[in-house]
Amino acid sequence: TLKKEQTDDDHKKEYCAEQFDQSDDKKKSLQRSLDDLATFIAETKEGIATTAEEIKALQDGIAALDKSVAEATEQRKEENAEYKDLMANNGAAKEVILFAKNRLQKFYNPKMYKAPPKAELSKEDRIFVNNG
């Protein structure tokens, strides 16, 4: 019986050793998985931080672009106002030059002189002029 018990004990010892080896292998495998997951989490956090920095940089760029667009719009409005004023002044200057040219034509070249058109008075203006 002792031999049988010794054989059973040896089988149990082998079985336990196999189970310990399997458990140890499983523990190592789980530890590697845990380490891999920790590495993945660290890389993901780093990626999130990098993406957050890029978003912040893009937001700053957009804000700067909006500011430059607003400044350019204001400048264009000012330039447009100056242009309109210049064109109005040019139109008035052309009229004055044409009037002066016509006056000079009257004196130096009467054939080229164009008499100003007679202004037609409205009914109310005629009554006003006639009544003095």
C-alpha positions in Angstrom: 0.0 0.0 0.0 2.9 2.4 0.7 4.1 1.9 -2.9 0.7 2.6 -4.2 0.4 5.7 -2.0 3.9 6.8 -3.1 2.9 6.3 -6.8 -0.3 8.2 -6.2 1.6 10.9 -4.4 4.1 11.1 -7.3 1.3 11.4 -9.8 -0.3 14.1 -7.6 3.1 15.8 -7.4 3.5 15.7 -11.2 -0.1 16.9 -11.6 0.5 19.7 -9.2 3.7 20.7 -10.9 2.0 20.8 -14.2 -0.8 22.9 -12.7 1.8 25.2 -11.1 3.6 25.5 -14.5 0.3 26.2 -16.3 -0.7 28.7 -13.6 2.7 30.3 -13.9 2.5 30.4 -17.7 -1.0 31.9 -17.4 0.2 34.4 -14.8 3.1 35.4 -17.2 0.7 35.7 -20.1 -1.7 37.8 -18.1 1.2 40.0 -16.9 2.4 40.5 -20.5 -1.2 41.4 -21.5 -1.4 43.8 -18.5 2.0 45.4 -19.5 0.8 45.7 -23.1 -2.4 47.3 -22.0 -0.5 49.7 -19.8 1.8 50.6 -22.7 -1.3 51.1 -24.9 -2.9 53.3 -22.3 0.2 55.4 -22.0 0.5 55.8 -25.8 -3.2 56.7 -26.0 -2.8 59.3 -23.3 0.2 60.7 -25.1 -1.7 60.8 -28.4 -4.6 62.5 -26.7 -2.2 65.1 -25.2 -0.6 65.6 -28.7 -4.0 66.0 -30.3 -5.1 68.5 -27.6 -2.0 70.6 -28.3 -2.6 70.4 -32.1 -6.3 71.5 -31.5 -5.1 74.4 -29.3 -2.6 75.5 -32.0 -5.3 75.3 -34.7 -7.7 77.3 -32.5 -4.9 79.9 -32.0 -4.3 79.9 -35.8 -8.0 80.4 -36.5 -8.2 83.2 -34.0 -5.2 84.9 -35.6 -6.8 84.4 -39.0 -10.1 85.9 -37.9 -8.2 88.9 -36.5 -6.3 89.4 -39.8 -9.6 89.0 -41.8 -11.3 91.6 -39.6 -8.3 94.0 -40.0 -8.3 93.4 -43.8 -12.0 94.0 -43.9 -11.7 97.3 -42.0 -8.8 98.4 -44.3 -10.8 97.6 -47.4 -13.8 99.6 -46.1 -11.5 102.6 -45.4 -9.9 102.2 -48.9 -13.4 101.9 -50.5 -14.5 105.1 -48.7 -11.4 106.9 -49.8 -11.9 105.7 -53.4 -15.5 106.8 -53.5 -14.5 110.2 -52.2 -11.7 110.4 -54.7 -14.0 109.5 -57.6 -16.6 112.1 -56.5 -13.9 114.7 -56.3 -12.6 113.7 -59.7 -16.0 113.9 -61.2 -16.5 117.4 -59.8 -13.0 118.4 -61.0 -13.8 117.2 -64.5 -17.0 119.2 -64.6 -15.1 122.3 -63.5 -12.4 121.7 -66.1 -15.0 121.3 -68.8 -16.8 124.4 -67.7 -13.5 126.4 -67.8 -12.6 124.9 -71.1 -15.9 126.0 -72.5 -15.4 129.5 -71.2 -12.0 129.6 -72.8 -13.5 128.4 -76.1 -16.0 131.3 -75.9 -13.1 133.8 -75.8 -10.4 132.1 -78.0 -12.4 129.9 -80.3 -16.1 131.0 -80.5 -17.0 128.4 -83.0 -16.3 125.6 -80.5 -18.2 127.3 -77.7 -21.3 125.5 -76.5 -23.8 127.7 -74.8 -25.2 126.2 -71.6 -28.7 124.9 -72.0 -31.4 127.2 -70.8 -32.8 125.9 -67.6 -36.5 125.2 -67.8 -38.3 126.4 -64.7 -41.0 124.4 -63.2 -44.4 125.9 -62.9 -43.8 126.9 -59.3 -40.4 128.4 -60.1 -42.0 130.5 -63.0 -44.7 131.8 -60.7 -42.0 132.7 -58.1 -39.8 134.5 -60.7 -42.7 136.3 -62.3 -44.0 137.6 -58.9 -40.5 138.8 -58.1 
